[in-house]
Amino acid sequence: MAKTIALIFGVVYLIVGIIGFIPAVGGTMAMSPPTSLLGIFPINLLHNIVHVVIGIIGLSMSRTEAAGAQFGKVFGLILILLGIIGFFWPANLDMTLLPLRGTDVWLHLVSGIILAAVGFGSKASATA
C-alpha cells in the first residue's frame, strides 16, 4: 500500500508541479506576485519547483514498500508542518518566498495526514 500511495502522490505532485508552469491554467514562472493555479491554489516558481521535486522523490521511492513508507513518513510530516505554518504565515512572505496560506493550508494538511498515516501504518514501517 505504501509504495502505491508514494507512486500516486509522486505522479500527482509531478503533474501539479509541471502544470504550475503553464500560464493558461494560472501557472507562473515568476516568484512574485503569486498566481492561483486553477483559480484555487496560490503558487509561484519556488512552489512549482518544490512540487516537481516531491513528485520525483515520490516516484523514486515507490519502488519498494519500505521506501514508500519512508516517503509517507517524511513528506507526510513535512506537509503537516507546512499546513500548520500556513495558519500563521505572514502575507508579505507570499510575495517573497512561498505562498502557504489559503487553500494550500488544507491541501497540505490533508496530503500530509494521508501520507503520514500510510507511512507510519505500513507493515514495512513496523518491521524496519
One Martini backbone bead per residue (centre of mass of N, CA, C, O) as a GRO file, in nm:
protein
  128
    1MET     BB    1   0.057   0.063  -0.021
    2ALA     BB    2   0.293   0.269   0.006
    3LYS     BB    3   0.396   0.250  -0.289
    4THR     BB    4   0.130   0.345  -0.418
    5ILE     BB    5   0.110   0.620  -0.277
    6ALA     BB    6   0.383   0.725  -0.375
    7LEU     BB    7   0.307   0.710  -0.671
    8ILE     BB    8   0.059   0.891  -0.670
    9PHE     BB    9   0.193   1.140  -0.540
   10GLY     BB   10   0.419   1.166  -0.745
   11VAL     BB   11   0.244   1.218  -0.991
   12VAL     BB   12   0.078   1.455  -0.886
   13TYR     BB   13   0.313   1.647  -0.810
   14LEU     BB   14   0.440   1.653  -1.089
   15ILE     BB   15   0.197   1.762  -1.244
   16VAL     BB   16   0.151   2.016  -1.075
   17GLY     BB   17   0.431   2.134  -1.123
   18ILE     BB   18   0.404   2.158  -1.432
   19ILE     BB   19   0.135   2.316  -1.446
   20GLY     BB   20   0.255   2.563  -1.279
   21PHE     BB   21   0.397   2.675  -1.564
   22ILE     BB   22   0.106   2.732  -1.687
   23PRO     BB   23  -0.068   3.017  -1.758
   24ALA     BB   24  -0.356   2.908  -1.859
   25VAL     BB   25  -0.390   2.779  -1.538
   26GLY     BB   26  -0.218   2.989  -1.339
   27GLY     BB   27   0.065   2.986  -1.392
   28THR     BB   28   0.430   3.017  -1.318
   29MET     BB   29   0.781   3.175  -1.351
   30ALA     BB   30   0.745   3.335  -1.084
   31MET     BB   31   0.763   3.474  -0.764
   32SER     BB   32   0.628   3.761  -0.836
   33PRO     BB   33   0.337   3.722  -0.807
   34PRO     BB   34   0.122   3.518  -0.711
   35THR     BB   35  -0.073   3.257  -0.825
   36SER     BB   36  -0.369   3.072  -0.943
   37LEU     BB   37  -0.421   2.755  -0.955
   38LEU     BB   38  -0.720   2.710  -1.098
   39GLY     BB   39  -0.816   2.951  -0.896
   40ILE     BB   40  -0.706   2.825  -0.595
   41PHE     BB   41  -0.381   2.790  -0.585
   42PRO     BB   42  -0.110   2.921  -0.451
   43ILE     BB   43   0.173   3.025  -0.659
   44ASN     BB   44   0.519   2.968  -0.756
   45LEU     BB   45   0.818   2.883  -0.860
   46LEU     BB   46   0.908   2.736  -0.599
   47HIS     BB   47   0.656   2.567  -0.566
   48ASN     BB   48   0.689   2.408  -0.831
   49ILE     BB   49   0.963   2.284  -0.768
   50VAL     BB   50   0.877   2.133  -0.514
   51HIS     BB   51   0.666   1.955  -0.652
   52VAL     BB   52   0.861   1.814  -0.845
   53VAL     BB   53   1.047   1.693  -0.630
   54ILE     BB   54   0.835   1.529  -0.480
   55GLY     BB   55   0.755   1.361  -0.725
   56ILE     BB   56   1.030   1.229  -0.777
   57ILE     BB   57   1.061   1.101  -0.500
   58GLY     BB   58   0.804   0.934  -0.504
   59LEU     BB   59   0.877   0.766  -0.752
   60SER     BB   60   1.152   0.652  -0.639
   61MET     BB   61   0.997   0.537  -0.360
   62SER     BB   62   0.788   0.323  -0.517
   63ARG     BB   63   0.952   0.042  -0.535
   64THR     BB   64   0.907   0.007  -0.223
   65GLU     BB   65   0.757  -0.029   0.077
   66ALA     BB   66   0.972   0.105   0.256
   67ALA     BB   67   1.012   0.363   0.086
   68GLY     BB   68   0.716   0.449   0.088
   69ALA     BB   69   0.700   0.481   0.395
   70GLN     BB   70   0.920   0.696   0.418
   71PHE     BB   71   0.782   0.904   0.242
   72GLY     BB   72   0.528   0.930   0.418
   73LYS     BB   73   0.664   1.026   0.673
   74VAL     BB   74   0.829   1.270   0.578
   75PHE     BB   75   0.612   1.420   0.393
   76GLY     BB   76   0.385   1.419   0.592
   77LEU     BB   77   0.521   1.596   0.809
   78ILE     BB   78   0.590   1.834   0.628
   79LEU     BB   79   0.295   1.900   0.537
   80ILE     BB   80   0.180   1.944   0.815
   81LEU     BB   81   0.368   2.173   0.891
   82LEU     BB   82   0.287   2.361   0.656
   83GLY     BB   83  -0.007   2.382   0.736
   84ILE     BB   84   0.039   2.512   1.012
   85ILE     BB   85   0.209   2.752   0.917
   86GLY     BB   86  -0.016   2.875   0.729
   87PHE     BB   87  -0.183   3.006   0.966
   88PHE     BB   88   0.090   3.216   1.023
   89TRP     BB   89   0.149   3.330   0.750
   90PRO     BB   90   0.269   3.596   0.608
   91ALA     BB   91   0.176   3.781   0.338
   92ASN     BB   92   0.465   3.891   0.255
   93LEU     BB   93   0.583   3.596   0.194
   94ASP     BB   94   0.424   3.538  -0.065
   95MET     BB   95   0.603   3.751  -0.233
   96THR     BB   96   0.911   3.617  -0.147
   97LEU     BB   97   0.851   3.299  -0.128
   98LEU     BB   98   0.577   3.136  -0.009
   99PRO     BB   99   0.256   3.029  -0.073
  100LEU     BB  100   0.079   2.913   0.242
  101ARG     BB  101  -0.208   2.995   0.209
  102GLY     BB  102  -0.519   2.900   0.232
  103THR     BB  103  -0.578   2.620   0.047
  104ASP     BB  104  -0.295   2.502   0.110
  105VAL     BB  105  -0.336   2.420   0.398
  106TRP     BB  106  -0.541   2.188   0.342
  107LEU     BB  107  -0.377   2.030   0.137
  108HIS     BB  108  -0.135   1.972   0.321
  109LEU     BB  109  -0.286   1.832   0.550
  110VAL     BB  110  -0.418   1.602   0.392
  111SER     BB  111  -0.166   1.489   0.259
  112GLY     BB  112  -0.004   1.443   0.521
  113ILE     BB  113  -0.200   1.250   0.662
  114ILE     BB  114  -0.200   1.030   0.452
  115LEU     BB  115   0.104   0.976   0.439
  116ALA     BB  116   0.151   0.922   0.741
  117ALA     BB  117  -0.050   0.691   0.778
  118VAL     BB  118   0.085   0.505   0.573
  119GLY     BB  119   0.376   0.510   0.675
  120PHE     BB  120   0.314   0.430   0.984
  121GLY     BB  121   0.110   0.178   0.890
  122SER     BB  122   0.316   0.013   0.772
  123LYS     BB  123   0.463  -0.293   0.771
  124ALA     BB  124   0.745  -0.192   0.695
  125SER     BB  125   0.760   0.004   0.936
  126ALA     BB  126   0.732  -0.214   1.170
  127THR     BB  127   1.003  -0.386   1.072
  128ALA     BB  128   1.228  -0.141   1.065
   0.00000   0.00000   0.00000
